[in-house]
Amino acid sequence: MSRARDMFLGWTLAVVAMAVFAGLGAWQLGRMQQKQAMLDRVQRVLEERRPVSLALAGAAAQARGYDWAVGEGRFANAPAVLLDNQQRDGRSGVVAYRLFRPAGAHPLLVELGWLPLDGARTLPVVERPTDVSTVQGLLAPPPVHGIGEAVAVVQPDGTVLATGLGAAGLPAALGQAGLPPRVLKLDPALPFGHARDLDILPNTLPPERHLGYAVQWFALSLAVLVVAIVLTLRKARPRP
């Protein structure tokens, strides 16, 4: 009776562990598929480069979508926004944004590019492009920030340092009642701004990394099954 009880308990724990590991593997596969689908959509947009109005940045129905947008206007006389904790080529820095006022549309944030931070974390000065009247690039959801609520802190020079572009205080710091749900990732070919690209998954895991983690979790689930079978066979073997 004791052996049967121990075997039942052992298999119960094994099944629970296998279910947990398999669930984590399935979650990683789901993340891989989601990110790959995003990359595929962006690739199609960049191949077609069919221009739409910058006004679509504020369309709630397309808040999670991607479009190639072109528009005229001017950069507003508002503080620069520096998105903190952004890596590029193994270096720590910030991504600079400026508020752009399109003709006949709501102002939106335009990504000007990445700038490095020194050891003292001295924030860079981001000049407002005053001689620019036309912008183009990829309308995209803002970068996802880490765990916790995003915050935006106004610095002594007026620059806004933010941990996420969804920070509640960011619109007010820019003199706006609200901001569109998408930002414009500026075309790297334009001759102003800073180091940038059209990567929509900066500082996050690419699909292949999620696949690798999924394989590891499924392998752990299989390993638990093998160990459980081996232990069961050993206990079932008659004692001499």
Phi and psi in degrees as GROMACS dihedral restraints (atoms count N, CA, C in turn):
[ dihedral_restraints ]
;  ai    aj    ak    al  type     phi  dphi    fc
    3     4     5     6     1   -63.6    20    10
    4     5     6     7     1   -40.6    20    10
    6     7     8     9     1   -63.9    20    10
    7     8     9    10     1   -41.6    20    10
    9    10    11    12     1   -64.5    20    10
   10    11    12    13     1   -39.6    20    10
   12    13    14    15     1   -65.4    20    10
   13    14    15    16     1   -42.4    20    10
   15    16    17    18     1   -63.8    20    10
   16    17    18    19     1   -39.4    20    10
   18    19    20    21     1   -66.3    20    10
   19    20    21    22     1   -41.1    20    10
   21    22    23    24     1   -62.9    20    10
   22    23    24    25     1   -44.1    20    10
   24    25    26    27     1   -64.4    20    10
   25    26    27    28     1   -42.2    20    10
   27    28    29    30     1   -62.1    20    10
   28    29    30    31     1   -43.6    20    10
   30    31    32    33     1   -70.3    20    10
   31    32    33    34     1   -32.8    20    10
   33    34    35    36     1   -62.1    20    10
   34    35    36    37     1   -46.0    20    10
   36    37    38    39     1   -64.7    20    10
   37    38    39    40     1   -38.7    20    10
   39    40    41    42     1   -64.7    20    10
   40    41    42    43     1   -42.8    20    10
   42    43    44    45     1   -65.0    20    10
   43    44    45    46     1   -40.5    20    10
   45    46    47    48     1   -62.2    20    10
   46    47    48    49     1   -46.1    20    10
   48    49    50    51     1   -62.8    20    10
   49    50    51    52     1   -42.6    20    10
   51    52    53    54     1   -62.7    20    10
   52    53    54    55     1   -40.6    20    10
   54    55    56    57     1   -64.7    20    10
   55    56    57    58     1   -41.4    20    10
   57    58    59    60     1   -64.8    20    10
   58    59    60    61     1   -47.8    20    10
   60    61    62    63     1   -64.0    20    10
   61    62    63    64     1   -41.6    20    10
   63    64    65    66     1   -65.9    20    10
   64    65    66    67     1   -36.9    20    10
   66    67    68    69     1   -64.4    20    10
   67    68    69    70     1   -40.9    20    10
   69    70    71    72     1   -65.5    20    10
   70    71    72    73     1   -37.7    20    10
   72    73    74    75     1   -64.4    20    10
   73    74    75    76     1   -42.0    20    10
   75    76    77    78     1   -64.5    20    10
   76    77    78    79     1   -37.9    20    10
   78    79    80    81     1   -63.8    20    10
   79    80    81    82     1   -41.6    20    10
   81    82    83    84     1   -65.1    20    10
   82    83    84    85     1   -37.4    20    10
   84    85    86    87     1   -64.3    20    10
   85    86    87    88     1   -39.6    20    10
   87    88    89    90     1   -62.9    20    10
   88    89    90    91     1   -42.1    20    10
   90    91    92    93     1   -63.4    20    10
   91    92    93    94     1   -39.1    20    10
   93    94    95    96     1   -60.9    20    10
   94    95    96    97     1   -45.7    20    10
   96    97    98    99     1   -65.1    20    10
   97    98    99   100     1   -40.5    20    10
   99   100   101   102     1   -61.8    20    10
  100   101   102   103     1   -47.6    20    10
  102   103   104   105     1   -69.1    20    10
  103   104   105   106     1   -36.7    20    10
  105   106   107   108     1   -65.6    20    10
  106   107   108   109     1   -38.1    20    10
  108   109   110   111     1   -63.5    20    10
  109   110   111   112     1   -39.8    20    10
  111   112   113   114     1   -61.9    20    10
  112   113   114   115     1   -46.4    20    10
  114   115   116   117     1   -62.0    20    10
  115   116   117   118     1   -38.3    20    10
  117   118   119   120     1   -65.8    20    10
  118   119   120   121     1   -40.9    20    10
  120   121   122   123     1   -63.8    20    10
  121   122   123   124     1   -44.2    20    10
  123   124   125   126     1   -63.9    20    10
  124   125   126   127     1   -39.8    20    10
  126   127   128   129     1   -60.6    20    10
  127   128   129   130     1   -40.9    20    10
  129   130   131   132     1   -65.1    20    10
  130   131   132   133     1   -41.9    20    10
  132   133   134   135     1   -62.1    20    10
  133   134   135   136     1   -43.1    20    10
  135   136   137   138     1   -70.7    20    10
  136   137   138   139     1   -30.2    20    10
  138   139   140   141     1   -71.3    20    10
  139   140   141   142     1   -40.7    20    10
  141   142   143   144     1   -80.7    20    10
  142   143   144   145     1   -41.2    20    10
  144   145   146   147     1    46.6    20    10
  145   146   147   148     1    50.1    20    10
  147   148   149   150     1   -85.5    20    10
  148   149   150   151     1   109.2    20    10
  150   151   152   153     1   -71.2    20    10
  151   152   153   154     1   139.4    20    10
  153   154   155   156     1  -123.4    20    10
  154   155   156   157     1   172.0    20    10
  156   157   158   159     1   -75.3    20    10
  157   158   159   160     1   147.0    20    10
  159   160   161   162     1   -63.8    20    10
  160   161   162   163     1   -17.9    20    10
  162   163   164   165     1   -62.2    20    10
  163   164   165   166     1   -22.9    20    10
  165   166   167   168     1   -69.4    20    10
  166   167   168   169     1   -10.6    20    10
  168   169   170   171     1   -60.7    20    10
  169   170   171   172     1   -27.3    20    10
  171   172   173   174     1   -95.4    20    10
  172   173   174   175     1     3.0    20    10
  174   175   176   177     1   -75.0    20    10
  175   176   177   178     1   113.0    20    10
  177   178   179   180     1   -61.7    20    10
  178   179   180   181     1   -34.1    20    10
  180   181   182   183     1   -68.0    20    10
  181   182   183   184     1   -19.5    20    10
  183   184   185   186     1  -114.5    20    10
  184   185   186   187     1    24.2    20    10
  186   187   188   189     1   -61.0    20    10
  187   188   189   190     1   -28.4    20    10
  189   190   191   192     1  -105.0    20    10
  190   191   192   193     1    12.6    20    10
  192   193   194   195     1   -99.0    20    10
  193   194   195   196     1  -177.5    20    10
  195   196   197   198     1  -134.7    20    10
  196   197   198   199     1   136.4    20    10
  198   199   200   201     1  -146.4    20    10
  199   200   201   202     1   151.7    20    10
  201   202   203   204     1   -91.7    20    10
  202   203   204   205     1   118.6    20    10
  204   205   206   207     1  -120.0    20    10
  205   206   207   208     1   147.8    20    10
  207   208   209   210     1  -137.4    20    10
  208   209   210   211     1   138.8    20    10
  210   211   212   213     1  -165.6    20    10
  211   212   213   214     1   160.0    20    10
  213   214   215   216     1  -105.3    20    10
  214   215   216   217     1   155.5    20    10
  216   217   218   219     1   163.6    20    10
  217   218   219   220     1  -148.8    20    10
  219   220   221   222     1  -152.8    20    10
  220   221   222   223     1   154.1    20    10
  222   223   224   225     1   -75.8    20    10
  223   224   225   226     1   129.8    20    10
  225   226   227   228     1   -72.6    20    10
  226   227   228   229     1   153.5    20    10
  228   229   230   231     1   -81.0    20    10
  229   230   231   232     1    68.6    20    10
  231   232   233   234     1  -129.2    20    10
  232   233   234   235     1   161.3    20    10
  234   235   236   237     1   -61.2    20    10
  235   236   237   238     1   151.5    20    10
  237   238   239   240     1   -73.0    20    10
  238   239   240   241     1   149.9    20    10
  240   241   242   243     1  -112.0    20    10
  241   242   243   244     1   127.5    20    10
  243   244   245   246     1  -112.7    20    10
  244   245   246   247     1   116.3    20    10
  246   247   248   249     1   -85.4    20    10
  247   248   249   250     1   116.8    20    10
  249   250   251   252     1   -80.4    20    10
  250   251   252   253     1   165.2    20    10
  252   253   254   255     1    62.0    20    10
  253   254   255   256     1    47.0    20    10
  255   256   257   258     1  -113.7    20    10
  256   257   258   259     1   125.0    20    10
  258   259   260   261     1   -98.0    20    10
  259   260   261   262     1   145.3    20    10
  261   262   263   264     1  -151.9    20    10
  262   263   264   265     1   123.4    20    10
  264   265   266   267     1    54.2    20    10
  265   266   267   268     1    37.9    20    10
  267   268   269   270     1    78.8    20    10
  268   269   270   271     1     4.9    20    10
  270   271   272   273     1  -110.4    20    10
  271   272   273   274     1   149.4    20    10
  273   274   275   276     1   -90.6    20    10
  274   275   276   277     1   142.7    20    10
  276   277   278   279     1  -169.7    20    10
  277   278   279   280     1  -158.6    20    10
  279   280   281   282     1  -132.4    20    10
  280   281   282   283     1   156.7    20    10
  282   283   284   285     1  -107.5    20    10
  283   284   285   286     1   127.2    20    10
  285   286   287   288     1   -92.4    20    10
  286   287   288   289     1   138.2    20    10
  288   289   290   291     1  -128.1    20    10
  289   290   291   292     1   149.8    20    10
  291   292   293   294     1  -133.6    20    10
  292   293   294   295     1   147.9    20    10
  294   295   296   297     1   -79.8    20    10
  295   296   297   298     1   128.1    20    10
  297   298   299   300     1  -115.9    20    10
  298   299   300   301     1   134.3    20    10
  300   301   302   303     1  -104.5    20    10
  301   302   303   304     1    99.4    20    10
  303   304   305   306     1   -72.0    20    10
  304   305   306   307     1   154.2    20    10
  306   307   308   309     1   -66.0    20    10
  307   308   309   310     1   119.7    20    10
  309   310   311   312     1    73.1    20    10
  310   311   312   313     1    20.4    20    10
  312   313   314   315     1  -142.1    20    10
  313   314   315   316     1   166.4    20    10
  315   316   317   318     1   -72.5    20    10
  316   317   318   319     1   141.4    20    10
  318   319   320   321     1   -58.7    20    10
  319   320   321   322     1   145.5    20    10
  321   322   323   324     1  -137.3    20    10
  322   323   324   325     1   161.6    20    10
  324   325   326   327     1   -83.3    20    10
  325   326   327   328     1   135.5    20    10
  327   328   329   330     1  -115.9    20    10
  328   329   330   331     1   128.0    20    10
  330   331   332   333     1   -79.7    20    10
  331   332   333   334     1   116.8    20    10
  333   334   335   336     1   -90.7    20    10
  334   335   336   337     1   -19.8    20    10
  336   337   338   339     1   133.2    20    10
  337   338   339   340     1  -179.7    20    10
  339   340   341   342     1   -97.5    20    10
  340   341   342   343     1   142.9    20    10
  342   343   344   345     1  -133.6    20    10
  343   344   345   346     1   140.6    20    10
  345   346   347   348     1   -78.2    20    10
  346   347   348   349     1   158.3    20    10
  348   349   350   351     1  -113.0    20    10
  349   350   351   352     1   141.3    20    10
  351   352   353   354     1   -83.1    20    10
  352   353   354   355     1  -178.9    20    10
  354   355   356   357     1   -60.8    20    10
  355   356   357   358     1   -27.7    20    10
  357   358   359   360     1   -87.4    20    10
  358   359   360   361     1     1.9    20    10
  360   361   362   363     1    55.2    20    10
  361   362   363   364     1    45.0    20    10
  363   364   365   366     1   -74.0    20    10
  364   365   366   367     1   121.4    20    10
  366   367   368   369     1   -73.3    20    10
  367   368   369   370     1   135.8    20    10
  369   370   371   372     1   -74.1    20    10
  370   371   372   373     1   157.6    20    10
  372   373   374   375     1   -90.5    20    10
  373   374   375   376     1   125.4    20    10
  375   376   377   378     1  -109.9    20    10
  376   377   378   379     1   106.1    20    10
  378   379   380   381     1   -70.3    20    10
  379   380   381   382     1   146.1    20    10
  381   382   383   384     1   -81.6    20    10
  382   383   384   385     1   123.6    20    10
  384   385   386   387     1   -69.4    20    10
  385   386   387   388     1    94.2    20    10
  387   388   389   390     1   -80.9    20    10
  388   389   390   391     1   -19.0    20    10
  390   391   392   393     1   -99.2    20    10
  391   392   393   394     1    14.4    20    10
  393   394   395   396     1  -101.9    20    10
  394   395   396   397     1   130.5    20    10
  396   397   398   399     1  -121.5    20    10
  397   398   399   400     1   -12.5    20    10
  399   400   401   402     1  -133.1    20    10
  400   401   402   403     1   133.5    20    10
  402   403   404   405     1  -128.2    20    10
  403   404   405   406     1   157.4    20    10
  405   406   407   408     1  -151.6    20    10
  406   407   408   409     1   155.4    20    10
  408   409   410   411     1   164.0    20    10
  409   410   411   412     1  -163.3    20    10
  411   412   413   414     1   -99.0    20    10
  412   413   414   415     1   117.2    20    10
  414   415   416   417     1   -74.5    20    10
  415   416   417   418     1   124.6    20    10
  417   418   419   420     1  -149.9    20    10
  418   419   420   421     1   157.4    20    10
  420   421   422   423     1   -61.1    20    10
  421   422   423   424     1   149.7    20    10
  423   424   425   426     1   -65.7    20    10
  424   425   426   427     1   158.5    20    10
  426   427   428   429     1   -57.4    20    10
  427   428   429   430     1   143.8    20    10
  429   430   431   432     1   -77.4    20    10
  430   431   432   433     1   130.2    20    10
  432   433   434   435     1   -88.9    20    10
  433   434   435   436     1   171.3    20    10
  435   436   437   438     1   -73.4    20    10
  436   437   438   439     1  -164.1    20    10
  438   439   440   441     1   -68.5    20    10
  439   440   441   442     1   141.3    20    10
  441   442   443   444     1   103.0    20    10
  442   443   444   445     1   167.9    20    10
  444   445   446   447     1   -76.7    20    10
  445   446   447   448     1   134.3    20    10
  447   448   449   450     1   -70.5    20    10
  448   449   450   451     1   143.0    20    10
  450   451   452   453     1  -129.5    20    10
  451   452   453   454     1   154.1    20    10
  453   454   455   456     1  -130.6    20    10
  454   455   456   457     1   124.7    20    10
  456   457   458   459     1  -121.0    20    10
  457   458   459   460     1   125.0    20    10
  459   460   461   462     1   -76.9    20    10
  460   461   462   463     1   126.2    20    10
  462   463   464   465     1   -85.0    20    10
  463   464   465   466     1   166.3    20    10
  465   466   467   468     1   -55.0    20    10
  466   467   468   469     1   -31.7    20    10
  468   469   470   471     1   -87.1    20    10
  469   470   471   472     1     3.3    20    10
  471   472   473   474     1    97.7    20    10
  472   473   474   475     1   -18.7    20    10
  474   475   476   477     1   -60.6    20    10
  475   476   477   478     1   144.3    20    10
  477   478   479   480     1  -103.7    20    10
  478   479   480   481     1   117.8    20    10
  480   481   482   483     1   -98.2    20    10
  481   482   483   484     1   120.4    20    10
  483   484   485   486     1  -125.7    20    10
  484   485   486   487     1   145.9    20    10
  486   487   488   489     1   -91.1    20    10
  487   488   489   490     1    -9.1    20    10
  489   490   491   492     1  -167.0    20    10
  490   491   492   493     1   147.0    20    10
  492   493   494   495     1   -78.0    20    10
  493   494   495   496     1    -3.6    20    10
  495   496   497   498     1   -94.5    20    10
  496   497   498   499     1    10.9    20    10
  498   499   500   501     1   -58.6    20    10
  499   500   501   502     1   136.0    20    10
  501   502   503   504     1   -61.2    20    10
  502   503   504   505     1   -34.1    20    10
  504   505   506   507     1   -88.6    20    10
  505   506   507   508     1     0.1    20    10
  507   508   509   510     1   -67.5    20    10
  508   509   510   511     1   -47.8    20    10
  510   511   512   513     1   -56.7    20    10
  511   512   513   514     1   -44.2    20    10
  513   514   515   516     1   -64.1    20    10
  514   515   516   517     1   -36.2    20    10
  516   517   518   519     1   -64.6    20    10
  517   518   519   520     1   -23.3    20    10
  519   520   521   522     1   -99.7    20    10
  520   521   522   523     1     5.6    20    10
  522   523   524   525     1    75.3    20    10
  523   524   525   526     1    28.4    20    10
  525   526   527   528     1  -121.4    20    10
  526   527   528   529     1   151.1    20    10
  528   529   530   531     1   -75.9    20    10
  529   530   531   532     1   -26.6    20    10
  531   532   533   534     1  -169.0    20    10
  532   533   534   535     1   170.0    20    10
  534   535   536   537     1  -126.8    20    10
  535   536   537   538     1   149.6    20    10
  537   538   539   540     1   -60.3    20    10
  538   539   540   541     1   154.2    20    10
  540   541   542   543     1   -72.7    20    10
  541   542   543   544     1   -10.5    20    10
  543   544   545   546     1  -120.7    20    10
  544   545   546   547     1   155.2    20    10
  546   547   548   549     1  -116.1    20    10
  547   548   549   550     1   165.3    20    10
  549   550   551   552     1  -103.3    20    10
  550   551   552   553     1   116.4    20    10
  552   553   554   555     1   -83.9    20    10
  553   554   555   556     1   107.1    20    10
  555   556   557   558     1   -61.6    20    10
  556   557   558   559     1   137.6    20    10
  558   559   560   561     1   -54.6    20    10
  559   560   561   562     1   122.3    20    10
  561   562   563   564     1   -60.6    20    10
  562   563   564   565     1   -19.6    20    10
  564   565   566   567     1   -76.5    20    10
  565   566   567   568     1   -15.7    20    10
  567   568   569   570     1   -69.9    20    10
  568   569   570   571     1   141.2    20    10
  570   571   572   573     1   -86.1    20    10
  571   572   573   574     1    41.2    20    10
  573   574   575   576     1  -152.4    20    10
  574   575   576   577     1   167.9    20    10
  576   577   578   579     1    95.0    20    10
  577   578   579   580     1  -156.3    20    10
  579   580   581   582     1  -131.5    20    10
  580   581   582   583     1  -173.3    20    10
  582   583   584   585     1   -58.1    20    10
  583   584   585   586     1   127.1    20    10
  585   586   587   588     1  -159.9    20    10
  586   587   588   589     1   166.0    20    10
  588   589   590   591     1  -149.9    20    10
  589   590   591   592     1  -173.9    20    10
  591   592   593   594     1  -109.0    20    10
  592   593   594   595     1    28.1    20    10
  594   595   596   597     1   -68.5    20    10
  595   596   597   598     1   126.0    20    10
  597   598   599   600     1   -95.8    20    10
  598   599   600   601     1    -1.3    20    10
  600   601   602   603     1  -124.5    20    10
  601   602   603   604     1    49.5    20    10
  603   604   605   606     1   -70.2    20    10
  604   605   606   607     1   141.9    20    10
  606   607   608   609     1    59.0    20    10
  607   608   609   610     1    24.3    20    10
  609   610   611   612     1  -131.8    20    10
  610   611   612   613     1   168.6    20    10
  612   613   614   615     1   -74.4    20    10
  613   614   615   616     1   132.7    20    10
  615   616   617   618     1   -75.7    20    10
  616   617   618   619     1   166.8    20    10
  618   619   620   621     1   -55.7    20    10
  619   620   621   622     1   -38.9    20    10
  621   622   623   624     1   -65.9    20    10
  622   623   624   625     1   -29.5    20    10
  624   625   626   627     1   -69.6    20    10
  625   626   627   628     1   -38.9    20    10
  627   628   629   630     1   -62.9    20    10
  628   629   630   631     1   -38.3    20    10
  630   631   632   633     1   -63.2    20    10
  631   632   633   634     1   -42.1    20    10
  633   634   635   636     1   -61.0    20    10
  634   635   636   637     1   -43.1    20    10
  636   637   638   639     1   -66.5    20    10
  637   638   639   640     1   -37.0    20    10
  639   640   641   642     1   -61.8    20    10
  640   641   642   643     1   -44.0    20    10
  642   643   644   645     1   -60.2    20    10
  643   644   645   646     1   -40.9    20    10
  645   646   647   648     1   -62.6    20    10
  646   647   648   649     1   -44.9    20    10
  648   649   650   651     1   -65.4    20    10
  649   650   651   652     1   -41.9    20    10
  651   652   653   654     1   -64.7    20    10
  652   653   654   655     1   -36.6    20    10
  654   655   656   657     1   -64.7    20    10
  655   656   657   658     1   -39.4    20    10
  657   658   659   660     1   -64.1    20    10
  658   659   660   661     1   -39.9    20    10
  660   661   662   663     1   -62.1    20    10
  661   662   663   664     1   -43.1    20    10
  663   664   665   666     1   -66.1    20    10
  664   665   666   667     1   -38.4    20    10
  666   667   668   669     1   -62.6    20    10
  667   668   669   670     1   -40.7    20    10
  669   670   671   672     1   -61.7    20    10
  670   671   672   673     1   -41.5    20    10
  672   673   674   675     1   -62.0    20    10
  673   674   675   676     1   -45.1    20    10
  675   676   677   678     1   -62.6    20    10
  676   677   678   679     1   -45.4    20    10
  678   679   680   681     1   -61.7    20    10
  679   680   681   682     1   -41.9    20    10
  681   682   683   684     1   -63.1    20    10
  682   683   684   685     1   -41.7    20    10
  684   685   686   687     1   -65.4    20    10
  685   686   687   688     1   -44.5    20    10
  687   688   689   690     1   -60.8    20    10
  688   689   690   691     1   -46.1    20    10
  690   691   692   693     1   -64.8    20    10
  691   692   693   694     1   -37.0    20    10
  693   694   695   696     1   -65.1    20    10
  694   695   696   697     1   -42.8    20    10
  696   697   698   699     1   -64.7    20    10
  697   698   699   700     1   -37.6    20    10
  699   700   701   702     1   -65.3    20    10
  700   701   702   703     1   -42.3    20    10
  702   703   704   705     1   -71.1    20    10
  703   704   705   706     1   -28.9    20    10
  705   706   707   708     1   -78.3    20    10
  706   707   708   709     1   -16.8    20    10
  708   709   710   711     1   -67.8    20    10
  709   710   711   712     1   130.5    20    10
  711   712   713   714     1   -63.2    20    10
  712   713   714   715     1   138.7    20    10
  714   715   716   717     1   -77.7    20    10
  715   716   717   718     1   142.7    20    10
